[in-house]
Amino acid sequence: MKALLRFVKLGVIVAISGIYATPAFAEPQFPQELSKMIELKNADALLENATFVDQSGAIIALNSLKGQVVLVNLWATWCVPCVKEMPELDRLAAQMADRPMRVLALSQDRGGADDVSEFFEKNRIDHLEVLLDPRGATARTMGARGLPTSFVIDANGNLIGKLEGIAKWDAPNVVAYFNSLIDQAS
C-alpha cells in the first residue's frame, strides 16, 4: 500500500510539473543577452503619463506609438555605461529602420538637445533621434532607479520588460527577439 501511495504522489508531482511547464506559465523567452530583463505584468499604467520631447521641443506621448515595438532607453552623456551601449543601440536602430520598431534613447541630460546632438555627432551615432526626458519625468513615471534603464513595449502598447544596466542590443539573438515581437503583432 505504501508503494502505491508513493507512485500516486509521484504522479501528482509529475502532473503539476507538466501544468507549470506549459506556455501559459512559462517565463518570457528573453535572449541570453537580455537575461537581466525583468518581466513586467500589468504595468501598462506606467505608460499612461509617459511622454518625451523631440529635438524640436514637441511633446510626444509614449502610448501614441502603438502598432510599433518600442525600446525605451533612459541614458545620459555623463553616464559611462550608457555611453558604452550607445553604439549598439544605434546599430539596432539601423537594423530595424525598415521594420515597425522604434529605438528611443531618452536623454536625461540637463543641457538638452544641444548636448545630445553634440554627443551623437562626436560619437557617430547616426540612427538614433535626439530625444529628451526633461527633468526625468518619464524616468520617474516608469520607475527607473538608475541609468541606463531600458523598457520593452510590444506593438499593442503593453510594457513587457525592464532592464536595469547595459545590454548587447545589436546581438543577433536580441535582433531576432525584437523581430519575433514584431512578427507576433502582424
C-alpha positions as CSV (number, residue, x, y, z in Angstrom):
1,M,0.0,0.0,0.0
2,K,2.8,2.4,0.8
3,A,4.5,1.7,-2.5
4,L,1.2,2.5,-4.3
5,L,0.9,5.8,-2.3
6,R,4.4,6.8,-3.3
7,F,3.6,6.2,-7.0
8,V,0.4,8.3,-6.7
9,K,2.4,11.1,-5.0
10,L,5.0,10.9,-7.8
11,G,2.2,11.0,-10.4
12,V,0.7,14.1,-8.8
13,I,4.1,15.8,-8.8
14,V,4.7,15.0,-12.4
15,A,1.2,16.2,-13.4
16,I,1.7,19.5,-11.5
17,S,5.1,20.0,-13.1
18,G,3.6,19.4,-16.5
19,I,1.0,22.1,-15.9
20,Y,3.6,24.7,-14.8
21,A,5.8,23.8,-17.8
22,T,3.0,24.8,-20.3
23,P,3.4,28.1,-22.2
24,A,0.8,29.9,-20.1
25,F,3.1,29.6,-17.1
26,A,6.4,30.0,-18.9
27,E,8.7,32.9,-18.4
28,P,9.1,35.1,-21.5
29,Q,11.9,33.9,-23.6
30,F,14.3,36.8,-23.4
31,P,17.6,36.1,-25.2
32,Q,20.7,35.4,-23.1
33,E,22.0,38.9,-23.8
34,L,18.8,40.3,-22.0
35,S,18.9,37.7,-19.2
36,K,18.7,40.6,-16.6
37,M,15.4,41.7,-18.1
38,I,12.5,41.6,-15.6
39,E,9.1,40.7,-17.0
40,L,6.5,43.3,-16.2
41,K,2.9,42.3,-15.8
42,N,0.0,44.7,-15.6
43,A,2.5,47.6,-15.9
44,D,0.6,49.4,-18.7
45,A,-0.5,52.1,-16.4
46,L,3.1,53.2,-16.3
47,L,2.8,54.3,-19.9
48,E,-0.4,56.4,-19.4
49,N,1.5,59.6,-18.5
50,A,4.9,58.8,-20.0
51,T,6.0,61.4,-22.6
52,F,9.2,62.5,-24.2
53,V,10.4,65.6,-26.1
54,D,11.8,65.5,-29.6
55,Q,14.6,67.8,-30.8
56,S,12.2,70.5,-31.9
57,G,10.5,70.6,-28.5
58,A,7.3,68.7,-29.4
59,I,5.9,66.6,-26.6
60,I,5.1,63.0,-27.7
61,A,3.1,60.5,-25.6
62,L,4.7,57.1,-25.4
63,N,1.4,55.4,-25.8
64,S,0.9,57.1,-29.1
65,L,3.4,54.6,-30.7
66,K,1.0,51.7,-30.6
67,G,1.5,49.5,-33.6
68,Q,5.2,49.5,-33.2
69,V,7.5,47.6,-30.9
70,V,9.4,50.2,-28.8
71,L,12.6,50.0,-26.9
72,V,12.9,52.9,-24.5
73,N,16.4,53.5,-23.2
74,L,16.9,56.1,-20.4
75,W,20.5,57.4,-20.6
76,A,22.8,60.4,-20.2
77,T,26.0,61.6,-21.8
78,W,27.7,61.6,-18.4
79,C,26.8,58.0,-17.6
80,V,29.7,55.8,-18.5
81,P,27.7,52.5,-19.0
82,C,25.2,54.5,-21.1
83,V,27.9,55.8,-23.4
84,K,29.3,52.3,-23.8
85,E,26.0,50.9,-25.1
86,M,25.0,53.8,-27.4
87,P,26.8,52.4,-30.5
88,E,25.0,49.1,-30.0
89,L,21.6,50.9,-29.7
90,D,22.5,52.9,-32.8
91,R,23.2,49.6,-34.7
92,L,19.9,48.1,-33.5
93,A,18.1,51.2,-34.7
94,A,19.8,50.9,-38.1
95,Q,18.9,47.2,-38.4
96,M,15.2,47.9,-37.5
97,A,14.9,51.1,-39.7
98,D,12.5,49.4,-42.2
99,R,10.6,47.5,-39.5
100,P,7.7,48.7,-37.3
101,M,10.0,49.3,-34.3
102,R,11.4,52.4,-32.6
103,V,14.5,52.7,-30.5
104,L,14.0,55.7,-28.2
105,A,17.1,56.8,-26.4
106,L,15.7,59.4,-24.0
107,S,18.4,61.6,-22.6
108,Q,18.4,62.7,-19.0
109,D,20.9,65.5,-19.8
110,R,20.1,68.9,-18.4
111,G,21.9,70.6,-21.3
112,G,19.1,69.4,-23.6
113,A,19.1,68.7,-27.3
114,D,22.4,70.6,-27.9
115,D,24.3,68.3,-25.6
116,V,22.8,65.2,-27.1
117,S,23.3,66.4,-30.7
118,E,27.0,67.2,-30.0
119,F,27.4,63.8,-28.3
120,F,25.8,61.9,-31.3
121,E,27.9,63.8,-33.8
122,K,31.2,63.3,-31.9
123,N,30.4,59.5,-31.4
124,R,29.0,58.9,-34.9
125,I,25.5,58.0,-33.6
126,D,23.6,58.3,-36.9
127,H,20.4,56.2,-36.4
128,L,19.0,57.5,-33.1
129,E,16.9,60.5,-32.8
130,V,17.7,63.3,-30.4
131,L,15.0,62.7,-27.7
132,L,14.8,64.1,-24.2
133,D,13.2,63.3,-20.9
134,P,13.1,66.8,-19.3
135,R,13.6,66.7,-15.6
136,G,13.5,62.9,-15.6
137,A,9.7,62.9,-15.6
138,T,9.4,59.7,-17.7
139,A,12.1,58.0,-15.8
140,R,10.1,58.6,-12.6
141,T,6.8,57.7,-14.2
142,M,8.2,54.4,-15.4
143,G,10.0,53.6,-12.1
144,A,13.6,53.8,-13.3
145,R,16.1,53.7,-10.4
146,G,19.2,54.5,-12.3
147,L,20.9,54.7,-15.7
148,P,20.8,53.1,-18.0
149,T,17.4,51.6,-17.7
150,S,15.5,50.2,-20.7
151,F,11.9,49.2,-21.3
152,V,10.4,46.9,-24.0
153,I,6.9,47.7,-25.2
154,D,5.1,45.4,-27.6
155,A,3.2,46.6,-30.6
156,N,-0.1,46.5,-28.6
157,G,1.3,49.1,-26.2
158,N,2.0,46.6,-23.4
159,L,5.0,47.2,-21.3
160,I,6.6,43.7,-21.2
161,G,10.1,44.1,-19.8
162,K,12.5,46.3,-17.8
163,L,16.3,46.0,-17.8
164,E,18.5,48.0,-15.4
165,G,22.0,48.2,-16.7
166,I,23.6,47.6,-20.1
167,A,22.9,45.0,-22.7
168,K,24.3,43.9,-26.1
169,W,21.5,45.5,-28.1
170,D,22.8,44.6,-31.5
171,A,23.5,40.9,-30.8
172,P,21.8,38.5,-33.3
173,N,19.7,36.9,-30.6
174,V,18.4,40.3,-29.5
175,V,17.6,41.4,-33.0
176,A,15.8,38.1,-33.5
177,Y,13.9,38.7,-30.3
178,F,12.6,42.1,-31.5
179,N,11.8,40.6,-34.9
180,S,9.7,38.0,-33.2
181,L,7.8,40.7,-31.2
182,I,7.2,42.5,-34.5
183,D,6.0,39.2,-36.2
184,Q,3.7,38.4,-33.3
185,A,1.9,41.7,-33.9
186,S,1.5,41.1,-37.7
